[in-house]
């Protein structure tokens, strides 16, 4: 009797098990390496742009 879901290499089952695996809960204060840090990245980018604008304004005023 043939099983249609059988993968002789096992790669499909292993991949599905990896994708379906839920991440383990993290301890408070630990670093999250994936997922929920989009707002932090945006904040860092905004601060970097603001610093560049201020530095540019200072240089422009110094040269003027």
N, C-alpha and C positions, 0 to 999 in steps of 0.2 A: 504494500500500500504506500503510494507516494505522498509525501507531505509537500504541498505547494509552497509553504513558507520557509522551507529549509534552505539555508545558504551554505554550500559546502565550505566556503572560505571563512564564514563566520563574521565577515566584516559588517554586513548589514545589521545583524543582531547586536553586535558590539556598538555600532554607531547609534542605533536606536536606544540602547541602554544608556549610553553617554548623554544623549540629548534629553531623554526623559528623566535623568537623574536631577533631583532638586538639590541646590546648594545647602550645605549644613548651616544651621544658625550660628551666627558669630557672637563672640563675647562683646559686651559693651566696651566701647573705646577702641575696638580693633579697626584696622583699615580694610575698607571694602575695595577690592581691586576691579570690580566690574559692575556695571549697571547704574547705580543711583548717584553718580557724581557729576552729572551733566550741569547742574546749577553751579557747582563749585568751579568747574572749568570755565563757564561763562563769566563768573565773577572775577576769576583770575585774568581772563582776557580783557575785561572791562577796566580793571585796575592797570594792566599793562598799557592799554591805549591811553588812559588818563595820564599816566606817568610820562609817556612819550609826548603828549600834548603840552604838559607843563614844562618839560625839558626844552622842547622846541620853542615855546614862548619865552623862556628865560634866555636862550641863545639868541633869539631874534631881538629881544630888547637889549641885550649886551652888545650886539653888532650895530644896532641902530644908533 
